[in-house]
Amino acid sequence: MADKVSLEEIGEAMYKMVEEFAGKKKFKPGELGKEMIAQFGEDRVTKKDCKEALKLLMNSGRLVYGYYGGTSVEIPHVEGAAKDAGEK
């Protein structure tokens, strides 16, 4: 059996995938898990690992759930007023 992939590594790969497809495709949580298992292999990543890695990303605020047209995983949006406040 190959070495297990760390939750941080799975989370980083998830984040990069969501970031790469931002505005083009919305991933459901289960789809992200399937993509990670396909990327790293079933012997190195489990569904439970993917759920835990996603939970870490959600708790840290790097990713959020979106509910428009069904549950999806997204990068947090910055509202217009918040952008203006950051530029001062």
ABEGO torsion letter per residue (X at the ends): XBBBBBAAAAAAAAAAAAAAABGABBBBAAAAAAAAAAAAEAAABBAAAAAAAAAAAAAAGABBBBABGEBBBBBBBBBAAAAAAAAX
